[in-house]
Amino acid sequence: MLAAGLASVCLTGCGFQLRGSAPLPFRRLYSGFSRNSAIGAELRSLIRVSSDTVIVDRVDDADARLEVLSERREREIVGFTSTGRPREFQLRLRIRVRVTDAKGVEWMAPTELLLRRELTSSDIEVVNRAQEEELLFREMESDFVQQLLRRLSALKPRG
């Protein structure tokens, strides 16, 4: 108990603090994700709670525009059982985005983020495999949002 208290005092004294999210370089952002997109909802929520940037509904009201050029979920069989049934799968989430300012000047060129996860199952686990697959896709979507926020916070206006 004493050691934990001493450690927290030492860390506080040295200037240590948890890393927060970096501010975004624009005040108003238009998100090109559809209203019912889980990725778009998570992105809007994280921006709302972690920065002073506002997500706007109209593209004309934005300082920056996040354009979703493509978004694909992919599933590929990469291994089979001795009876020839699928056993191993590779799940991929492929999203391509770009960011422009209100005048159309590109802040981030078209960028593709590719996330992969492996999934192994037996013939008995068909229902569990579908649930695990959906869980892995949601995890990849959250990872994508975190990567996108880091990239957005690092942007510098061009020109």
N, C-alpha and C positions, 0 to 999 in steps of 0.2 A: 504494500500500500504506500509506504513511504517512498519506495523507489519510483513508483508511478508518478507521484506528486513531484518528486525531484526532477524526473525526466520532463514533465510538462513545463515546469518552471524554466529549465535549461533551454528547451525548444522555443519557448516564448521569448526568452532573453536574447536568443541568437537571431531573431527576426523570422523564424520559420512560420509559415502559414500554409494552409491547404490551398492547392491551386484551384482557382475559380475559372470560370470561362472568360476568354478574352473578349473584349468588346468588338462588335461588328463595325466596319468602317462606313456605315450608312445608317440613316435614321429611319427610313421607311423601305420595306422590302415587299415585293410582290412575289409570292410563291406559286410556281407553275404546277404544283401538285394538285390533283383534283381534291375537292372538298371531302370525299369519302376515302381518300388514300390514308392508310395507317401511317405511312412515312410522313406525309404532309402534316397529319395531326400531331405526330410526335415532334416534328420540326417546329411547328407553330408554338406548341406548348413549351418547348425548351427555350426558344427565343423569347417568349413572353416572360418567363421566370428568371432568365439569366442575363438579360441585356436590356438596354433602353431602346432597342430597335423595335419598331411597330410593324406588324404584318398588315398590309393593306389589301383590300378586296379588289380594287380597281388598278389596273396596270398603269394608268395615267397618273395616279397619285404616288407612285413609287420613285425612290431615288435609285434603287437597284432592282433588277428583274432576274429572278432565278427561273431559268427555262429548263423544263424537263424534256430532253430530246428523245429519250427512250427509257423504258423500265421493263425488264423481263425477268421472270423466274424460270430457271432451267433445271431439269432433272435428268441425269444421265446414268444408265446402268453401267457400272464398272467392274462388277464381279458376279459370278453365278455359282449356285450350289452344284453338287455332283449330279443332281437330277436335271440341271439346266434351268432352274428357276433363278430369277434375280435375287441376289443376296446383298450386294454393296451398291450404293448409289452415291453420286456426287451431286449436291445441290448447289446451284449458283444463283446469285442475285446480281444482275447486270444493270447498272443505272448510268445514264449519260446525261450530264447537265452542263449548262454554261450560265454565266452571269454577265449582264450588260447594265449600263447605267440608263437613265431616262432618255438620253439622246441616241442610244444604240451602240455606244462605245463599249467594246468588250473588256470586261474586268477579269474574266476567267474564260479562257478558250474552252471549247467543248472538251469535257473531261469525262472519261468512263471509269467508274469504280466497279470492281469485280470482287465479290466476296464468295468464298467457297466453304462448304462444310461436307464432311463425309458422314454417311449413314449406313449402318450395317444392321441387318435383321434376318430373322429366320422365317420359315413358312408359317409358323404358328403366330407370329407377331404382326399380322397384316394390319389389324386395327391400331395397335400401338405405333406401328411405323408411320401411319398417316398422321397421327397426333404428334409424334416426334418430328416429323417432317415440317409440319406447320409451325411448331415451336422453334425449330432451327431457322426457318425463314423469318420469323418475327425477330429472333436474335440478330440475324444478319441485317434486317431493316434498322434496328436500333444502332448497330455498329456503323451502318452507313450514315445515319443522322449525325452521330458523333464525329465521324471523319469529315462530313460536309461542313459542320459547324467550325471545325478547326481550319479547314480550307477557306471558308468565308471570312473568318477573323484575320487571316493572314493576307487578305486581298489589299492591294493598294490601287488607288485610281490611276488609270493610264492617261497619258496625254498631258 
